[in-house]
Amino acid sequence: MAFARRVAAVIPLVGAVTTAAALTGAAFLTVAHAGCDEAGRFVRTGETIQFVGGCVNGADLPAAPTAEADNVDRFGSKKP
């Protein structure tokens, strides 16, 4: 009876470790087969840091939303 309790207590742990290993393997395979020739790098230029290279072109990304600076406080909510 004690052996059955020990086995029943270990089953969730084995399941969790197996799931974690499977998700880690899936993540590595996804990154390995992403199809990007150049991974890109961060370059410091003066006071700023820019991402140079990579698979994503900045022109392909949507523009950031703009707001009127007079009507918005520093937390992004509109002033009354």
Residue pairs with C-beta under 8 A, 6 or more apart in sequence:
34 55
35 55
36 54
36 55
37 55
38 53
38 54
38 55
39 53
39 54
40 51
40 52
40 53
40 54
40 55
41 51
41 52
41 53
42 49
42 50
42 51
42 52
43 49
43 50
43 51
43 52
67 76
71 78
71 79
72 78
72 79
73 79
